[in-house]
Amino acid sequence: DQQVKQNSPSLSVQEGRISILNCDYTNSMFDYFLWYKKYPAEGPTFLISISSIKDKNEDGRFTVFLNKSAKHLSLHIVPSQPGDSAVYFCAASGRAALIFGKGTTLSVSS
Amino acid sequence: DAGVIQSPRHEVTEMGQEVTLRCKPISGHNSLFWYRQTMMRGLELLIYFNNNVPIDDSGMPEDRFSAKMPNASFSTLKIQPSEPRDSAVYFCASSPPSRAGSTEAFFGQGTRLTVV
Protein backbone atom coordinates (compact mmCIF):
# COMPACT_ATOMS: atom_id res chain seq x y z
CA ASP A 1 0.00 0.00 0.00
CA GLN A 2 1.47 3.34 -1.03
CA GLN A 3 2.39 5.65 1.82
CA VAL A 4 2.93 8.64 -0.47
CA LYS A 5 0.38 9.27 -3.20
CA GLN A 6 0.37 11.60 -6.16
CA ASN A 7 -3.04 11.06 -7.68
CA SER A 8 -2.56 13.19 -10.79
CA PRO A 9 -0.24 11.49 -13.30
CA SER A 10 -0.05 14.63 -15.42
CA LEU A 11 -0.72 18.36 -15.42
CA SER A 12 -0.70 20.85 -18.29
CA VAL A 13 -0.30 24.57 -17.66
CA GLN A 14 0.29 27.65 -19.80
CA GLU A 15 3.46 29.66 -19.40
CA GLY A 16 3.07 32.40 -16.80
CA ARG A 17 0.25 30.65 -14.95
CA ILE A 18 0.43 28.85 -11.62
CA SER A 19 1.18 25.12 -11.44
CA ILE A 20 -0.14 23.26 -8.40
CA LEU A 21 1.06 19.73 -7.76
CA ASN A 22 -0.53 17.72 -4.97
CA CYS A 23 0.61 14.93 -2.70
CA ASP A 24 -1.04 12.93 0.09
CA TYR A 25 0.58 10.72 2.69
CA THR A 26 -0.72 8.16 5.13
CA ASN A 27 2.05 7.73 7.72
CA SER A 28 1.78 10.26 10.54
CA MET A 29 5.38 9.46 11.55
CA PHE A 30 6.72 11.31 8.51
CA ASP A 31 8.33 14.54 9.68
CA TYR A 32 10.13 15.85 6.60
CA PHE A 33 8.79 16.29 3.10
CA LEU A 34 10.59 17.01 -0.15
CA TRP A 35 9.91 17.67 -3.81
CA TYR A 36 12.22 16.38 -6.50
CA LYS A 37 12.29 17.26 -10.18
CA LYS A 38 13.33 14.81 -12.87
CA TYR A 39 14.21 15.40 -16.51
CA PRO A 40 14.38 12.47 -18.99
CA ALA A 41 17.58 10.41 -18.81
CA GLU A 42 18.67 12.17 -15.61
CA GLY A 43 18.40 11.36 -11.93
CA PRO A 44 15.92 13.20 -9.69
CA THR A 45 17.23 16.47 -8.29
CA PHE A 46 16.17 18.10 -5.06
CA LEU A 47 13.88 21.09 -5.44
CA ILE A 48 12.45 22.18 -2.09
CA SER A 49 11.60 20.72 1.31
CA ILE A 50 9.53 21.40 4.40
CA SER A 51 9.71 20.22 7.98
CA SER A 52 6.56 19.03 9.71
CA ILE A 53 6.84 21.92 12.19
CA LYS A 54 6.15 24.38 9.40
CA ASP A 55 3.21 24.89 7.09
CA LYS A 56 4.92 26.82 4.31
CA ASN A 57 8.34 27.11 2.74
CA GLU A 58 9.18 29.40 -0.15
CA ASP A 59 12.16 29.48 -2.50
CA GLY A 60 11.86 31.87 -5.41
CA ARG A 61 9.09 30.71 -7.72
CA PHE A 62 8.54 27.55 -5.69
CA THR A 63 6.41 27.27 -2.56
CA VAL A 64 5.50 24.13 -0.65
CA PHE A 65 2.48 24.05 1.63
CA LEU A 66 1.92 21.41 4.30
CA ASN A 67 -1.44 20.59 5.91
CA LYS A 68 -0.63 18.06 8.63
CA SER A 69 -4.21 17.49 9.72
CA ALA A 70 -5.16 16.52 6.17
CA LYS A 71 -1.83 14.74 5.54
CA HIS A 72 -1.53 16.76 2.37
CA LEU A 73 1.17 18.86 0.77
CA SER A 74 1.30 20.83 -2.43
CA LEU A 75 3.92 22.48 -4.58
CA HIS A 76 3.11 25.81 -6.21
CA ILE A 77 5.16 27.12 -9.11
CA VAL A 78 4.53 30.77 -9.99
CA PRO A 79 4.99 31.82 -12.72
CA SER A 80 5.39 28.54 -14.60
CA GLN A 81 8.04 28.41 -17.33
CA PRO A 82 8.58 25.94 -20.19
CA GLY A 83 11.81 24.80 -18.51
CA ASP A 84 9.72 23.59 -15.57
CA SER A 85 8.36 20.78 -17.74
CA ALA A 86 9.51 17.62 -15.98
CA VAL A 87 8.33 14.85 -13.68
CA TYR A 88 7.85 16.01 -10.09
CA PHE A 89 8.15 13.53 -7.25
CA CYS A 90 6.87 14.08 -3.75
CA ALA A 91 8.88 12.33 -1.01
CA ALA A 92 8.52 11.84 2.73
CA SER A 93 10.90 10.81 5.47
CA GLY A 94 10.64 9.56 9.03
CA ARG A 95 14.40 9.73 9.73
CA ALA A 96 14.98 6.77 7.44
CA ALA A 97 14.99 6.42 3.67
CA LEU A 98 12.88 8.69 1.50
CA ILE A 99 9.58 7.24 0.33
CA PHE A 100 8.45 8.58 -3.03
CA GLY A 101 5.15 8.98 -4.80
CA LYS A 102 4.68 7.86 -8.39
CA GLY A 103 5.29 11.33 -9.79
CA THR A 104 3.35 13.94 -11.75
CA THR A 105 4.41 14.96 -15.25
CA LEU A 106 4.14 18.73 -15.64
CA SER A 107 3.95 20.21 -19.12
CA VAL A 108 4.25 23.98 -19.45
CA SER A 109 3.34 25.31 -22.87
CA SER A 110 4.53 28.64 -24.25
CA ASP B 1 32.16 17.48 -6.98
CA ALA B 2 31.49 14.43 -9.20
CA GLY B 3 28.20 13.52 -7.58
CA VAL B 4 26.87 9.98 -7.35
CA ILE B 5 28.35 7.87 -10.13
CA GLN B 6 26.53 4.86 -11.53
CA SER B 7 27.69 2.35 -14.11
CA PRO B 8 26.78 1.24 -16.62
CA ARG B 9 24.33 3.86 -17.90
CA HIS B 10 22.61 1.29 -20.08
CA GLU B 11 22.56 -2.50 -19.87
CA VAL B 12 20.85 -4.92 -22.21
CA THR B 13 20.98 -8.56 -21.23
CA GLU B 14 19.27 -11.82 -21.97
CA MET B 15 16.86 -13.45 -19.57
CA GLY B 16 18.67 -15.71 -17.13
CA GLN B 17 21.92 -13.78 -17.17
CA GLU B 18 23.49 -12.16 -14.13
CA VAL B 19 23.45 -8.37 -14.01
CA THR B 20 25.58 -6.20 -11.73
CA LEU B 21 24.92 -2.50 -11.27
CA ARG B 22 27.54 -0.31 -9.62
CA CYS B 23 27.46 2.85 -7.57
CA LYS B 24 29.99 5.25 -6.12
CA PRO B 25 28.37 7.58 -3.56
CA ILE B 26 29.45 11.12 -2.82
CA SER B 27 32.50 11.23 -0.58
CA GLY B 28 31.56 11.85 3.05
CA HIS B 29 28.02 10.57 2.67
CA ASN B 30 27.18 7.76 5.06
CA SER B 31 23.82 6.58 3.71
CA LEU B 32 23.29 4.88 0.37
CA PHE B 33 20.01 3.94 -1.29
CA TRP B 34 19.00 1.83 -4.27
CA TYR B 35 15.72 2.76 -5.98
CA ARG B 36 13.93 1.32 -9.01
CA GLN B 37 11.74 3.40 -11.30
CA THR B 38 8.94 1.87 -13.35
CA MET B 39 5.83 3.34 -14.92
CA MET B 40 3.57 1.23 -12.72
CA ARG B 41 5.24 1.74 -9.35
CA GLY B 42 7.15 4.99 -9.70
CA LEU B 43 10.29 5.30 -7.57
CA GLU B 44 10.40 2.42 -5.13
CA LEU B 45 13.03 1.89 -2.48
CA LEU B 46 14.84 -1.43 -2.78
CA ILE B 47 17.42 -1.25 0.01
CA TYR B 48 19.37 1.26 2.01
CA PHE B 49 22.67 1.18 3.85
CA ASN B 50 23.92 3.30 6.72
CA ASN B 51 27.65 3.27 7.42
CA ASN B 52 27.97 0.32 4.99
CA VAL B 53 25.45 -1.77 6.93
CA PRO B 54 22.13 -2.79 5.30
CA ILE B 55 19.35 -1.23 7.38
CA ASP B 56 16.20 -2.02 5.42
CA ASP B 57 16.00 -4.47 2.51
CA SER B 58 12.25 -5.00 2.68
CA GLY B 59 11.87 -3.48 -0.77
CA MET B 60 14.06 -6.06 -2.49
CA PRO B 61 11.52 -7.87 -4.66
CA GLU B 62 12.91 -11.40 -4.60
CA ASP B 63 15.87 -13.50 -3.60
CA ARG B 64 17.20 -12.95 -7.10
CA PHE B 65 18.16 -9.45 -5.96
CA SER B 66 21.11 -8.81 -3.69
CA ALA B 67 23.08 -5.72 -2.70
CA LYS B 68 26.43 -5.19 -1.07
CA MET B 69 28.42 -2.27 0.23
CA PRO B 70 31.95 -3.52 0.94
CA ASN B 71 33.22 -0.03 1.77
CA ALA B 72 32.09 3.58 2.03
CA SER B 73 32.84 4.36 -1.61
CA PHE B 74 31.26 1.45 -3.49
CA SER B 75 28.04 -0.52 -3.70
CA THR B 76 26.62 -3.13 -6.07
CA LEU B 77 23.13 -4.33 -6.88
CA LYS B 78 23.06 -7.79 -8.43
CA ILE B 79 20.22 -9.61 -10.16
CA GLN B 80 20.72 -13.32 -10.69
CA PRO B 81 19.05 -14.64 -12.78
CA SER B 82 17.52 -11.65 -14.53
CA GLU B 83 13.96 -11.67 -15.92
CA PRO B 84 12.17 -9.38 -18.41
CA ARG B 85 10.06 -7.89 -15.59
CA ASP B 86 13.25 -6.55 -14.01
CA SER B 87 13.53 -4.06 -16.87
CA ALA B 88 13.52 -0.60 -15.30
CA VAL B 89 15.75 2.34 -14.43
CA TYR B 90 17.76 1.70 -11.29
CA PHE B 91 18.95 4.69 -9.28
CA CYS B 92 21.54 4.92 -6.57
CA ALA B 93 21.42 7.83 -4.14
CA SER B 94 23.48 8.93 -1.16
CA SER B 95 22.97 11.34 1.70
CA PRO B 96 25.24 12.97 4.29
CA PRO B 97 25.01 12.41 8.03
CA SER B 98 21.58 13.69 8.99
CA ARG B 99 21.26 17.25 10.18
CA ALA B 100 18.23 17.93 12.28
CA GLY B 101 15.25 18.08 9.96
CA SER B 102 17.15 17.36 6.78
CA THR B 103 17.54 14.07 4.97
CA GLU B 104 18.02 15.15 1.36
CA ALA B 105 19.32 12.42 -0.94
CA PHE B 106 21.47 13.02 -4.02
CA PHE B 107 20.81 10.79 -7.01
CA GLY B 108 22.99 9.36 -9.71
CA GLN B 109 21.94 9.41 -13.35
CA GLY B 110 20.61 5.87 -13.19
CA THR B 111 21.16 2.62 -15.05
CA ARG B 112 18.54 1.69 -17.64
CA LEU B 113 18.27 -2.10 -17.59
CA THR B 114 16.58 -4.01 -20.38
CA VAL B 115 16.18 -7.77 -20.04
CA VAL B 116 15.14 -9.50 -23.28
Contacts between the chains, C-beta under 8 A, distances in Angstrom:
chain1	res1	chain2	res2	distance
A	6	B	42	8.0
A	31	B	101	7.7
A	32	B	101	6.1
A	32	B	102	7.1
A	32	B	103	5.8
A	34	B	104	6.6
A	36	B	107	7.9
A	41	B	109	7.4
A	41	B	110	8.0
A	42	B	109	5.9
A	42	B	110	7.8
A	43	B	4	7.4
A	43	B	91	5.7
A	43	B	93	7.6
A	43	B	107	3.4
A	43	B	108	5.3
A	43	B	109	5.0
A	43	B	110	5.5
A	44	B	43	7.2
A	44	B	91	7.4
A	44	B	107	5.0
A	45	B	107	7.1
A	46	B	104	5.1
A	46	B	105	7.8
A	46	B	106	7.4
A	49	B	102	7.2
A	49	B	104	6.7
A	51	B	101	4.6
A	53	B	101	7.9
A	89	B	42	7.4
A	89	B	43	6.0
A	93	B	103	4.7
A	95	B	98	7.0
A	95	B	103	6.9
A	96	B	48	7.5
A	96	B	55	7.3
A	96	B	56	6.7
A	97	B	31	7.8
A	97	B	33	5.5
A	97	B	45	5.2
A	97	B	48	4.4
A	97	B	55	7.9
A	97	B	56	6.5
A	97	B	105	7.9
A	98	B	33	7.4
A	98	B	45	7.4
A	98	B	103	6.8
A	98	B	105	5.5
A	99	B	45	6.6
A	100	B	35	7.4
A	100	B	42	6.1
A	100	B	43	3.9
A	100	B	44	7.5
A	100	B	45	7.7
A	101	B	42	6.2
A	101	B	43	8.0
A	102	B	41	7.1
A	102	B	42	3.2
A	102	B	43	7.7
A	103	B	42	5.4
A	103	B	43	7.2
